[in-house]
């Protein structure tokens, strides 16, 4: 019960909304690269998705560090390492969901990516809130 109360605190809701906005921009970068690499350069969607996710991760880190969490830590290398660790777990979940939905459920890779994004978003927000931008203040 205490967890639900904390989850609904005003600051958490504000941070989550900000996270969704900035992560949304990073997601557009991710989706745009995924589509361009797959459709125009004919790279297998699975590889395109991994590369696009990585570029989106860098975008997401930069926007959320400075604009949403307003984190001023000077330990950028260590903090980005922690961010990347959380994001790499998200990448693993993303790739697993994407591959499963495309290869077994026979969904179009872009539609499957939207589903994966929605699921991984919750892991990413709480992982970054509790670890990345909490450990290095």
Buried (B, 14 or more C-beta within 10 A) or exposed (E): EEEEEEEEEEEBEEBBEBBEEBBEEBBEBBBEBBBEBBEEEEBEBBEBBBBBBBBBBBBBBEBBBEEBBEBEBEEEEEBBEBBBEBBEBBBEBBBEBBBBBBEEEEBEBBEBBEBBBEEBBEBBBBBBBEBBBEEBE
